[in-house]
Structures are given as structure tokens and as C-alpha cells.
Amino acid sequence: MSGEPQTVGVIGGGVAGLTAAYRLLQKGYRIHLFEAGPQLGGLVRTFEIGGEPIECFYHHLFSTDTAAIRLIGEMGLGDRLTWRPSKVGIFYGGRTYPFVTPLDLLRFTPVSVIDRVRLGLMGLYLRRQRDGSRFEGVTAKEWVRRFAGQRNLDVVWGPLLRGKFGELSDQLVMTWLWNKIHLRFASRGAGPAQREVLGYLLGSFGAWIDALIGRIRELGGTLEAGRPVQRIVSEGGRAGVELDGERTVFFDAVVATVANKIFRRIAPPLPDDYAAKLEGVPYQDALCLVLTLKKPLSSIYWLNINDRSMPFLALIEHTNLIEPERYGGQHVLYVSNYLDKQSPLLKMSTDEICDLYLPHFRRINPDFDEGWINNRWLFHGPDAQPVFTVGAGARIPEHRTPAPGLYLANMSQIYPQDRGQNYSIVLGETIAETVAADLSRAGAARYQV
């Protein structure tokens, strides 16, 4: 580029927004990022346990998360990325069943031998399908019922899907489940004792976010937390942002990385067909209780709760993956839930959530006592999980919005992938390439997309 650098405003300081800002700065654009919340990083924000930073919401990487692995290396932190065998289990019928290897599947007695074989064949079949578009017209529950049988739906997949997606689980498209299983198998080795291996950044994934923020500032980018955008305007082929009590600041392009409902509220008037796409992907909120314990609750890292009489989806015992010595010898437990925005749990205090959850821990470990708890925290992540229903592929909003100079990049557009750091990075890099290509073709501040 020649002359004055072209300018890009970025709305949202999560992983996608920060990645987009960084890649655009590397291409020579001038960047100003606005984050409504008090800190940058989105769902990768951290706090401390025993003097060690740790994520508010559990995080790990799969071996297939190549974009995240690459960017962590680019930040100079590759030597801190450690890979550990995962311990996965299912709690059902008052008992915990390991669910790590094919041999564990054969020992899963809540379903018959025939059903265990059908469940294994389902995994193998989906692992070998390279194109998930064939599943676009069927719900995950209906496909599992036909392929693996009603019992496997009732015991294994139905409770997991309902726990994560609530009432919307009946509409969840099979393409999402295909992709989930396809990637999980790819993180395992070969042979009958194959085990999943997961990656964790020692010192927390917040370390690479901090390094990225430092790189952005070194390149001259402006990052402002606690600066919500009140309105996006579109005039004369350019987009601008209106801040509370201030004039509108115009840019050559504006990239919004916020959830669809927020984008609709602040965006300029949009055509009905594009607005319908924004409304076509509902979201669930994440609610995560974090406990530090004197003793481990179990030997499992990721325990899926397939007993729907229990009021949470999964228990992620972080210190069954990473040694508790890093956290002052304490055992760190995440209690995970994904909830509809009308769920009464989202209105509960930490004490009320603990009163609801803790009695069920004794069903998992009869020796559990509340005296084991050292400390507790409750974190809420609004719009953390998009829900892709049948036909979702045709309802994904385009990155280039109908408003000239305005772009959208958020979790509703990662379909059929699931939420996570890796695909947020891919999203940020994709939108940076798109914006740069458009601005380059335009060759000036005024352009039409």
C-alpha cells in the first residue's frame, strides 16, 4: 500500500477480534479495536489459583487444532505446550464408566453387546466420512436412532445432546455431530488401545493472549477495553462506530466479532434476508462453577454426566490432566453447564449453585465432603455456544454484510465446527484476508463490497 495506511475498526476483543487485528496490522493496516468488557481475551480470560493463572472456562487443544498450535508457536510459547493422554468417562446409572479406548466401549454394560458394536461402528463410519454435507437434512437424534439404535440414543447420545443444547437438541443437525466425532477420532492414535491426547499451555492459554496483545501494541494497534460501541453507521461506502457521548469515527472497514443479537442491535438497517440469517442461529450461555478441592473427586479428566437427573452437563477435573502442584497442591474442578437464556440457574448466586450441585457429587464419589472445598468461583459466558439446527448451512450469514465496509465474523459462522480457540483463530485470519483483499482491490478508502 502507498500513502496513508487504510484503517480498520474491530468490534470485540475476543480471540477472533484480536487475531483479525494482528493479521491486518501485519499487512500494513492501521487498527483500532473496541471491547465492551473490562478485559480482552473473551472466553480465554483467566484468574489465579495458588499463584498460577488458569482459565475461567476450561480449555484444551486437540492435535487437529493446527491454527492454535501455529499461533502459539508464533508467539514464542511452543515449548510450553504440553500433550497429555486424556481420561474420559461417562456417569450413568450411579456408576462411572471409563470411555477412552475401544476396549472401554466393549465394557460399557448399560447397553447390550449388539448396541456396543453398533456404537463403535457409528464412530468408525463417521470418522471415515470426509464430507458432512450429506447429513444437512437430518437431525442428530434421528440419525443416531436409525444407525445406532434407540438404546444408544437413550443412554449415550441423547443425554449428552440434551445436556448441551437443551430443548434445541431435538433440532440439532447431524452435520455438527459428524464433525465433532470426526475430529475427536483424529486426536487418537491407532490400534485397539488408542487414546486421545490433549494439549495444554502451561501457565494457561491466557499467556498466548497476553503475548498477542503485546504484539498488536508493538505494531501500533490501538486496543481499548471498556469501550462499548453504541452504534455502527454506514455512509458513503464507509462504516463508522459511534461511541457513547462521542462523535462517530469512520474507518475504511469495520469488522464486528460480536454475537448476532448484539450485532443486530448496533448495526445499521440490514435487508430482511440477511437479518433472518442473523436470527437463524440461536445461542446457549455457558455457566461454569470452578472449585478447588483438597482431594480429587475422581480419576477422570472429562466426565460426561449422562444421568439427566443431575443438574450439570460435565465435570472437568483439570488436575487429572495437569499436575495439582502447579496450583499449590489443590485439585481444580470445573462444573460445566450450557443453558438457555431463560434458565433459572443463570439467576442463581454462587451459594445457590453450590447448594444445587454439591449433593450430586456424592453420587460420583460417596466419600465427598464439602469440607474438601478450599474455594469456589462462578463464571457466566453469554452466547458461548451456537446451536446449529437442520438446514443451518443455508442460514449462515456472510462475512461481507450488505452494508458497505461492514464485516461480520463470529461463532455463528464456524459451521460445522464447534466453538473453541482454534476456530476463533481461523475465523479471525479468514476475515483479515477477506478485508485485506477487498481494500486492496478498491485501492482507496471508498469501495463497495
N, C-alpha and C positions, 0 to 999 in steps of 0.2 A: 504494500500500500504506500502511497505517496501523500505528502501534505499532512494535515491534522489527522490523527487516528480516529477512526469511527468509534462511536460509543455504544455500549450495550448495557442496559439496566437489567439486573437479575432480581426477581422477587422470590425470596425463600432461601434460607441458609442451611438447608439440609445437605445430604451427600450429593444429590443431583445438582442443586444450585451451586455448591462450592466447586464441584468437578467442572461444570459448564464454565464458570468464571475462570478457573485455572486454564482450561484449554483455550478459551478465547483470548486470554492475556498472552498466552504463548504464541498466538497467531498475530499479535500486534494490536488488538483492540483495547480500548480503554473501558474499564469495567467498574460499575457501581452496584453493589449488592445490598439489598434491604431485607432484614429479617425481623419479623414482628415480635418474636420471643426474645427473652433476655440473653440467650446464648446461641451460638452457632453449633451445627452438627446434627440437628434433628433427632432422630431416634438413636443416634450413636453418642448421645450425651452421657457423661459419666459422673460418678461420685466416688468417695473413698471408703474402703473397708480395711482396717488395720494398716492404714497409711498407703495402701495400694489402690490406684484408680481401677474402677470396674464399671461396666455398662449398667445403666438404669434398666435397660431391656436386654436380655440375654442375646449374645451374638457368637457366631462361629462361621467358619468358611467350609465349603465343600471343595474337593480337589478340582472340580469343574469351574470354580469361580475365578476364572483366569484374569478378568479385568481387575478385580480387587487385589489379587496376588501381584499383578504387574504394577499397579499404582502404589501399593505398599512398598514394593522394591524401589520404585522411582523416588519415594520419599526417604530412602536410605534406611528402611526398617525391616528389610527382608530377613535379616539374621534373627529378628525377634519373633518371626512367625514360626510357631511350633505345630507339629502334626501329631495327633494322638488317636489311638483306637477309641471308637465311641462305644458306649454301653447303653443300648436302647431296651426298653421294656414296655409291656402292656399290663395295666392293672385291670383285672376283670374277675368278677365272682369272688371277691375277697382275697385274691392272690395275685402276686406279681410274677409275670412270665418274661424271662429274657427273650428278646426278639432281635438278635444280632446276626446270626448265621442261618443258613438253610436247615441245619440240624435243630436249631431252636424252633423253627416253624414246624418240624415234624413232631416236636414235643408239646405243641400247643393244643392241649386236650379239650379246651372249651368247644372246639369244632371237631367233627369226625375226621377220620383218616382221609376219606374221599375229599372232604372240604379242604383239608390242609393241602392236598395235592392240587386242587383247583386254585387255591390261593397262591401257591407257588407258581403254577402255570400262568396265572394272571400277571404276576410280576415279570416273568420271563418274556411273555408276549409283548407287554407294554415296553419293556426295555429295548426290544428289537424294532419297534415302530419308530421310524425317523420322521414321519410326518403326522402331526396330531390333528390336522385339519379334518380328517375323516371322522373325528369324534365331535365335531362342532354342533351337530343336530341332536345330541342325546345328553341327558343328564348323567352325572357321575353315578348316582344311585341306581338308575335304571340299567346302566351298562354293567355295573358290578353285579347286580342281581341276575342279569342274563348270563354273564360269563362265569362268575364265581359262586353264584347261588345265594339264596335268601339268608342262610345261616351265617355266611361270611359277611354279608351286609349288616345283619343284626348285631353281630359280635365284634367285628373288626372295623370295617369302614364306616358304617352308619354312625356309630358313636363319635368317631373322630371328626367326621364331616359336620355333624350337628354341633359338636363342641366348638368348632372353629367358626362356623358360618350361621349357626342358629337356624331360624326358620327358613333362611335363604338356602340352606344346604339341599333342600329338595329341588332347587333350580340350578345348582352349580353345574357348569358344563364339564363334560368328561375330558375335554382337552386340557383343562387345568390339572386334573388328577394324573392324566397321562404324562404330562411334563414333570410333575412332582416325582413320580415313580421313576421315570426315565433318568432324571438327574441323580436321584438317590442311589440307584444301582451303579451309575457311573463312578460314584465315590467309593465303591467297594473293590476289593481285589477279586481274584479269580479262585475257583475251586470250592469244595464243599464247606470250608471253614472261612469263607470270605468275610471280612469285617470292614465296616465303614470307618474311614479315617477322617477326622475333622481338624480344621486349623484354627488356632487362636493366637492373637498377637499379645505376647507377654507385655504387661503394663497397660493393657486394654487397647481396643480399637480406637479409643479417643486419641491415642498417640499419633496415629496417622492423620486424623482430622486436624490436630494441632499443627502438625508439620505442613499440611496442605494450606492451612490458614496463613502460616508463616511464609510459604512460597508465594501465595497470592499477594500478600502485602509487599514482599520483596520486589515483585513485578509491577508494583504501582497500583494494584487494585484497591478499591475502597470498599470496606466491609462495615456495615452498620447493623448492630443488633438493637432490639428495642425500637425499631423504626417501622411500624406497620404502614403499608401502602393503603390509603383510603380509597383510591380510585385510579383506574387506568384510562387514559384518554387516547383517542386516535384522531389525529388531524393532519391533513395534507400529506398523507402517506407516511407519517411518522407516529410513533407511540410514545406516550409520556406517562409519568407517575405523579400522582397528587398526594402529597404528604399532609398530615394534619396541620392546619394553620399556615401552610407554606404554599408558595407558587408551584405550578406544575413544572417538572423537569422533563424535557424531551430528550429522547435517545434515537439513534439510528435503528435500534431494535430493542425490544423488551422481551425477556424470557420469564414467564411465570412458572414456578415449580411447586405451586401450592395445590391443595386438593381441589377437585372440581367445584364443590359448593362454594368455596372461598373465591375461586376464580370467577364464577358466575356473578357473585356479589360485587366484585370490584371491576369487572371487565366492562368495556363499552357495549352497547347493544349488539347482539350477535344474531345471525339468521336462525330461524326456528330449527332447521335441520341440524346445525352444529350444536345449538343449545340442547336439543334432545339427546345428542350423544353424551354431553356432559352429565345429563341426568340418568344415563343408561347404565352406569356402573356404581352400584351402592357400595358403601364402606362399612366396616366394623371398627370399633375402637379397641385398643389394647389396654388391658389393666394388668399390672404386674406387681405383685407383692414380693418383696425381697426380704429374706430372713437370714440372719447369721446364727448358727447353731453351735453348741458345744460338742455335739456328736453328729455323725452323718445320719440322715433319715433312712437312706438305703445305699446300695452299692451301684445303683443305676444313674447314668448321666441324664438321660432323657426318658422320663416315664410318662407314656400316654395313658390318660385316665379314660378307660372305655366303659366305666360304670357311670352312667349319666345321673345317678342319684347324688354324685359328688359335685360340688359347685364350682369346679375349676377344670380346665382342659388338660393341663400337663404340669408336671414337676420337673424342673431342670436343675439338677444338683451340680452347679458349676465346678465345685471342688472334687467331683468324681471325674473331671477331665483335666483340671489344673490343680496342682497340689495346694492344700489349705495353708501351708507355710507362707505362701505369698500374702495371705490375708490375716496374719497374726495368729495362725493356727485355727482360725474359725472356719466352719463349713458354711458355704454360701448356697442358699436355695432360692430359686425363682419359682413363684407360683403363678402360672400364666392363664389368662383368660382373654378371649375375643368376644366382644359384647355389642349388641345392638344399642344405638344411642338412647333408647328408652329404658334400658336395663336399670333396675333399682340399684344394682351393685355400683354403678358409676356415681351414685349419690352418697355412698357409704363412706364413713371415716375409716382410717387405718384400724382403729379398735374394733369397729363393727365388722370389717372384713375378716380380721383375725378371729373374732368370735364365731363367724360363719365357717371359716375354713378349717381352723385348727382341730376341732373334734374328729375330722375325717382323716387326719394324719395317723391316728391310732389304728385305723383300718389298714394302713400300709405298713406301719411298724407299731405293734402293740406296746412296745416299751417307750414310745414317745411321751415326753412330758413337757409341758410348757416352760418348765424351768430350764430346758435346753436352750431356749431362745436368749441370745445376747442383745439383738437389736432388730428393728424392722423398719421398712420404708415402703411406701405405696406410690407407684408411678402410673400416670394415665397418658396414653398416646392417642389423641383423636385421629380418626381417619387413617389408622395404621394399616388396615388390611382391605384392599379392594376385593369385591366379590364378583367373579365373572360367571354370569349365567348363560343359558343356552343362547347361541347367536351373538355372543359377545364380540367375536371377531369383526362383525359388521357394524358394531356400535362404538368402536374405539375412536375418540376424537383425534383429528390430525394434529401434528405438531404445528403446522402453519395454520393459524386461525384465520377466519375471514377478515379480521381487522388488519389492515396493512401495518407491517412492522411488529406485530404481536405474535408471540410463540407460546406454546404450552408444552410442558414436559413434567409429567407427574406419574404416580404409581398406577393410574388407570390405563396407562399406555404401554405397560410392560408385558401385556398379554402375549402368550400364555404363561409367562414366567410368574413366579411367586415373589413377594416383596423381599427385600434384603439389600445389603450393601452392594453386592456385585452388580445387580441390575439397576440400582440407582446410579452407579458409576457409568454403566453402559448408556443409561438414559442421558446423563449429563454430557458424555462425549458425543452422543448422537446429535443432540440439539446444538452443541457447539459447532459441529461440522455443517449442520443444516443452515444455521445462521450465517456462518462464515461464507458458505457457498453463495447464499443469496446476496449478501452485502458485496461480495467480490463481483458478482455478475452485474449488480446495479452500478457499481463504480462511483457512487455518490450517496449522499445522505437520503435522497428521495428515491424510493423504489416501491415496487408493487410486488406482493407475493401471491 
